Amino acid sequence: MKPVYLYSTPGCHLCEMAREIVSPLLNNYSLRLEEVDIAESDELIERYGVRIPVLKSPQHIDELGWPFDSMQVDNFLTRVTV
């Protein structure tokens, strides 16, 4: 299964909410969720620090930043898996 990344950090309640929205949809697209802790990289902190959670596919430049709902995630996953 291909990955889709969730940029987040430990203790982020919005990231937990995002995970709850994204996780049920992954099987529909044969994807697995990989969480990326932005705290481990200065570059990621600079890029995503005030924007997390952010959903990203490694195959596309598109990103889906918070806030999002299940319909927006479904549309995003449809776009990035084509």
HUWOFEN-V736752 format. One record per residue. N is the residue number from 1. NEAR is the number of other ideal C-beta (glycine too) atoms within 8 Angstrom. D_FIRST is the distance of its C-alpha to the first C-alpha in Angstrom with 1 decimal. Layout:
N,NEAR,D_FIRST / N,NEAR,D_FIRST
This chain:
1,5,0.0 / 2,10,3.8 / 3,9,6.5 / 4,16,9.6 / 5,12,12.7 / 6,15,15.6 / 7,13,18.7 / 8,14,21.0 / 9,9,23.5 / 10,6,24.7 / 11,4,27.2 / 12,10,26.2 / 13,6,26.8 / 14,9,25.5 / 15,13,22.1 / 16,8,22.2 / 17,9,23.0 / 18,14,20.2 / 19,13,17.6 / 20,8,19.3 / 21,12,19.0 / 22,13,15.4 / 23,8,13.8 / 24,8,14.9 / 25,12,13.5 / 26,12,9.8 / 27,7,9.3 / 28,6,11.3 / 29,9,8.9 / 30,5,5.5 / 31,12,5.2 / 32,8,6.2 / 33,12,9.7 / 34,8,11.2 / 35,9,15.0 / 36,9,17.2 / 37,8,20.8 / 38,14,23.0 / 39,7,26.0 / 40,5,24.9 / 41,7,25.7 / 42,5,28.8 / 43,6,27.1 / 44,12,24.5 / 45,10,27.4 / 46,6,29.3 / 47,8,26.6 / 48,10,25.3 / 49,9,27.9 / 50,4,29.5 / 51,9,26.6 / 52,14,24.0 / 53,14,21.8 / 54,12,20.0 / 55,16,16.6 / 56,11,15.2 / 57,11,12.5 / 58,8,12.7 / 59,5,13.2 / 60,8,16.1 / 61,3,19.3 / 62,9,19.3 / 63,7,19.4 / 64,10,20.2 / 65,8,22.7 / 66,9,24.3 / 67,3,25.9 / 68,11,23.4 / 69,7,23.1 / 70,8,20.5 / 71,6,21.7 / 72,9,21.3 / 73,14,17.8 / 74,10,17.0 / 75,8,18.8 / 76,12,17.1 / 77,14,13.6 / 78,9,15.1 / 79,9,16.6 / 80,11,13.8 / 81,9,11.4 / 82,4,14.4
